[in-house]
Amino acid sequence: MLHRRYLDILQYAEIFPTASATISRAKSVILGKVADNMKACSQYRYRVETYSDQRDTDEEANDVLSARRAVAIRNW
């Protein structure tokens, strides 16, 4: 089982470069561990949530970016 600290790290990790929906290579190790855990615990359902910071004041653009990031993680 994945240790809780990996989930905590992932929660606060900057997986994406600013204004991007491309997963950074440096974060692939953490995502790999989370994916392994999810596969090992397939009886559970998982929800992917992402957000974008408020550097861009266009709320609609931020919502689109957040959705693209969630899809990128799901498809990773």
N, C-alpha and C positions, 0 to 999 in steps of 0.2 A: 504494500500500500504506500501511496505517496505521503510523505511526511507533511504535516500541516504547514510547516515553514515554507515549502515550495508554493503552496496555494497563497500564502500571505505575500510572498515575493512577487508572484504573478499578479496579484491584485494591484500592487503599486508599481509594477515594472512599466517602464516606457517601452512598450513592444514596437511601437511605430515611430518613425521619424516625424517631426512636425509636419502637419498638413498632408500626411501620406497614409495610405491604406496598405502599404507593403511592409510585411513583417521583417524586422531587422534580423540579420543572420546571428547576431550576438545573443538574441533571445530564443533562438531555436532550441537550445539545450533545455531551457526551462519548459518550453511548450512540449518538447518531446517527453519529458517526465510526466507532465500533466496528461498528455495523450495516452501514455502507457497505463497510467492509473485509471483513466476513464475506460479503456478497453478491458482492464482487469475487473472493473466494477460495472459491467454493462447492464446490470439489473437496475441501476439508477438512471435518472434523467438529469441532463445537464442543461444549463442555460448560459449562453455567452452574452455578456454585456460589455459594451465598450463606451467610451466617451471621447470627446475632443475638448481641448482646452478652449478658453474664450479669447484667444488671440485674434481670431476672426470674429468680427461682430455680426456677421451674417448667420443668424440662427438656423436658417434652412440649410445653408452649406455645412454647418457643424453637424446637423442631424444626418445629412447624407453621408458625410465622412464617418460618423459613428456607425452607421449601418454598413458601410463598405468595410470597415474594420472588423465588425462582427462576422461578416461573410468570409473575410480573409482568414480569420481564426478557425471558423468552422471548416473551411476547405483545406486548411493547412495539412 
